[in-house]
Amino acid sequence: MNPTIIIADDHPLVLKGLHDFLIEKKYNVLACAKNGKEALTLIKAHTPDIAILDIKMPFLSGLQIAEKCKNEKLPTKIVLITFEKDEKTYYDAKTMDIYGYVLKEFALEEIENCIAAVIKDNSYFSPELLKYLELNELPENFDALTNHEKGIIKLISQNKTGVEIAELLLISPRTVEKHKSNIIKKLKLERKQNSLLIWAKENSAFFDT
């Protein structure tokens, strides 16, 4: 599924960088806005699947736009990009049913994982932010995993292949696949290509020991 996206940021370089990156990755970017007022107008006009908004913008902030979308029951899912590592902003975002919160310094690295999560109706918050705020909100079904399975997920998040994981843990590649299958079942993930890899990347902050 190729979601429709609108981007808004009052920093021309950030806006252009994000726009060009998403276009290069073949995402369906409908329009860009330079301030909050423009962004809200575009959201109302196009009702995109996702709106990627800077938190601090002239006229309306990303959070104010999110609040208006929530009040008007607009279906667009809001993703915030920001330099703010701020607890209050984080909790405000949660209250507004924000789907994503990506730190600008990691935007290009994380935005694809974020979009992938949002499409599946999951939220995505920068692992660096969660680590910084020392939040202990564990991912759903996390407690169902054994320590051995958590170790495998950590290796998956580091882009290790099944064969490499098998060598590191001194088990057979077939056993690794069996573990992966069990992990997917426990986490109730869709049995789609890369679903476990995406989940592992999104939640990698919880596996750093």
C-alpha positions, 0 to 999 in steps of 0.5 A: 500500500502506498499511502498519500502523504502531506509534509509541513515544515517551516525550515525550507531545507528540512522540507526539501530534504524530507520531500526529496527523500520520500519521492526517491523512495516512491512515496505518494507525496501530495503536497508540502506546506511552509506553515501550520495554516497551509498544512491544515488547509491541505489536510482538509482538502486532500485528507491524506493517509498521513501528515508529517508535521513539524511541531513548531510552525508559524500560525499553527503548531503540529500539536494544534493541527493534531488537536483540530484534526481530532476534534473534526474527526479527520482520518489523517494520521499525524506524525510529528518531526521535531528536535524537542526531546521534551516529556510534556510534548511527548505526553501532549502528543499521546493525548492527541492520538499522534501516530508518530514522533520522530526526532529530526536528527534521525528523520531520514533514518526513521521515517520509513519505519515510522510510515510502515508502522502507521500504515498498519495502524501502529504508533511509532515513537523515536527509540532515541526519544523513549531512551532519553525520557527513560520511558518504560512503556513496553511494547505490546506482548513484550513480556511473552518473550523469553530472554533467548527470543529477546536476544534474537530480536536484538540481533535482527534489529542489527540487520543480522541474517538468519545464518549469522544469528545461527552462527552467533548463537551456535544453533542451526539456521532452521532453529533460528527460523523456528524461533522467528516464527514463534516470536511473530506468533507471540507478538501477534505480528502479520506474517508479512515479509520484514514484519519482524525486522520492522518491529525489531527496529522500531523497538530496538531501544528496549533490547539495548543491554 
